[in-house]
Structure formats: structure tokens, C-alpha cells
Amino acid sequence: MTLKLDKANALTATETELLRDLRSRQGRPTNDKAAAVLLNALFQTAVRVDIAPAPGDAPLDTSDVAAFKLAVAGASMATLRSAVAGLRLIHAKGPVYSLKALADGLPQAVISRRLALGGREPALDNGLL
């Protein structure tokens, strides 16, 4: 699926590499505490790549993994901010929940969509990330 690039969403080469490296690391957490650190790294990176939630952004529901991934697959920047807000709620529950989120691929889906919106990777049209 071809995605029309909005220049406001463009990513620098450094930001692209940062996101790809973080996504790769999130695919292999060694324990629940490491998973919590990796999820926290996404929150810090989100500020740099314009997907940090703003006050008042409603969190995207994370209870249904498939629905979350489907929503993120076609997400706008605003929806990605809501997705990150939903991930913050998971992180606040504790490291065990962070590990499950990483195992389910939730933060990786957000990163993949941000890379697609930034014109650095093709957008997936099947909703599965």
C-alpha cells in the first residue's frame, strides 16, 4: 500500500535508525524488567518523533491485541499518540505487563506505523504488523 508522505511527518535518518534499533531490541527482551526499560525507551523516543501523547489525549484500548494492531496499522499521528498513551497505562501496571505488551508486538506496531508515516517503510495494508 502506498502512503502519501506528509512532509510534517518526515523522519530524519537519525530518527529512522533510532526507531528501527528500538523496534529490533523490543523484539527480544530478556525479562520483565528489561521489557519495562524498553517500553520506557519508546516513551522517551516518542517525544523526538512527535508521537508523545499530549494532555487530554485519550488512550487507545490495549485490551484486545488484534484490535489495537488493526487500529495502529491505519493510524494517523493523532491515533499513534493515543496508542502511546495506551502503552503508558500498560507500563504503569508493572514490568510483567510491559513484557506481555512487547511479546504481543504492541509497541513494535506503533514504531512500524510511525516509520511508514515518515516515509521510511511501506505501510502494511493487511492490518497485521
Secondary structure, 3 states (H helix, E strand, C coil): CCCCCCHHHCCCHHHHHHHHHHHHHHCCCCCHHHHHHHHHHHHHHHHHCCCCCCCCCCCCCCCCHHHHHHHHHCCCHHHHHHHHHHHHHHHHHCHHHHHHHHHHCHHHHHHHHHHHHCCCCCCCCCCCC
